[in-house]
Amino acid sequence: MPKVVKSIAKMGVTHPEVLRTARAHQAFQHFAAALRVGSDGDFYYKSRKSHKISTFWSHSWHGGHWKKILTLIPFYNGTAAVSLGLLTGVLMMVLFCFGQLPGFSRGWHDIRWSTWSLCSGVLVTCLVPMFWRPQTQVFFDRICISQADSELKTQAIFSLAGLLKSSDQMLILWDPTWTQRLWCLFELAAFLQSRKTRKQALIVRPVFLGPISIGIFLTMSILAMPATMVPIQNRTVVFIPMGAVLLLGMMAAYPAVSILRNYFRDLDVMKQQLLSISFDTTRSACCDQDHVDPMGQTLLCDRRIVKECVDIWFGSQQAFEDTVRSEVLNILEHELSERVFSTAWALGVSSPVMLIFMDLCSSFASLPLMEGGSVLQHPAPSLFIDGLLIWILALPAVKDLLICFCRLLRKRPENFCLEALKNALTLLLILCPLVMLLASYGFALNPDMAKNRLLGNAIFAGSVLILSVCNCLLASTLKTLLKRPGW
């Protein structure tokens, strides 16, 4: 045992064969078989010897594996998917403007309407994650640790701290079980120890983020269809499908609000777990099996090994537990509360909104320019500008409010009816800025403003800026209340 502890505490790699990596896309092959609990097969052949690791995946095998898969795929493929979807939308918009694609009639004048940008952009965004092959060199235990060679497996476990020291960044796939696992906390402790000697990045993603991101994107894509397809006879009729879409959107947002509030309650539980952390409360596989493997062989106690390692690294077990209660807790709280729902994330899941305005822009491009008017007074460029304002400024501001309200109102009431009412109240609070946004856009589109598109654009841009600033100020104010247990 002392030799094992000293070997791990040195944070070295005991055998060159155990420093291995695989490309991220190899973990997704065969419907992500390597990530699925219960799937048979040895995946060691997918890995190769390496001198460094780009990303070390830290996760718990006791959480939902499909959530983990659906979080990893957008994490590695999401940016490429959304970018290519938007580029496809721009290409379709240009081709339609030059008359290379057919349009259809919606009953308003002789305008030929386009839905090419939305349909093709969404299709490309959905298909790219299935075929994109991220080349990031990752360390994933099931692929990079031999399951057949017990000697290599033991060497890899003993070299775990050295593998973390050789990693450029650590990706934590967090779920409530991650905080309870001894080896997960040990991995984070080793990573924090190795960061003292070289610059390394820590990324934390909750495993529910992938499913909810995919759900929001698909919901927005479906709700966007009426904006480019529903028949319209005049300007006033335009607001009927917009109102219906807003109503359906709020109904679809109800489960998202419930999930977000539950997520912030999980963070409260995590905080309590880490504040009361001790080696006796964490769980490890060897102790769960009474230190006997399925073949009847005696297993080394992970808990004893980890205890002696942290004694060497941190000076004492108490010092390590204090580090978990302070530094580790602060890192996880900050990452999981402040950095998960970023502006980039909001722009990605709401990209169908921009695709709508690309279609509207190309549909109105055929209208003649008013005599003596500038290009900016034409409906097509003004609609494109409107889309950018809504997508880049308004929606991220509304997102900040949604997250703040869900976090502030996260406490669960005593019964189901009150819980449903609390979800509805949260939605109602979010509805207010959306109605204001819709009203300001309706004012900018009224017939009087149609004669002066520049003035209409200026009024709408000013409304969006004011709304965004107010939302940001309100969100900042609400953050001062977020240290409370929740309402």
Secondary structure as UniProt FT lines:
FT   HELIX           2..9
FT   TURN            10..11
FT   HELIX           16..18
FT   STRAND          20..23
FT   HELIX           24..28
FT   HELIX           29..32
FT   HELIX           33..35
FT   TURN            37..38
FT   HELIX           44..46
FT   STRAND          48..49
FT   STRAND          53..59
FT   TURN            61..62
FT   HELIX           65..97
FT   TURN            98..99
FT   TURN            109..110
FT   HELIX           116..131
FT   STRAND          137..139
FT   HELIX           141..144
FT   HELIX           150..158
FT   HELIX           160..165
FT   STRAND          167..174
FT   TURN            176..177
FT   HELIX           178..180
FT   HELIX           182..194
FT   TURN            195..197
FT   STRAND          201..206
FT   TURN            207..208
FT   HELIX           209..229
FT   HELIX           235..275
FT   TURN            279..281
FT   HELIX           285..288
FT   TURN            289..291
FT   TURN            294..295
FT   HELIX           302..314
FT   HELIX           317..323
FT   HELIX           324..328
FT   HELIX           329..338
FT   HELIX           343..349
FT   HELIX           351..364
FT   TURN            365..366
FT   TURN            371..372
FT   HELIX           375..377
FT   HELIX           379..388
FT   HELIX           389..394
FT   HELIX           395..408
FT   HELIX           416..444
FT   HELIX           447..450
FT   HELIX           453..479
FT   TURN            480..483
//
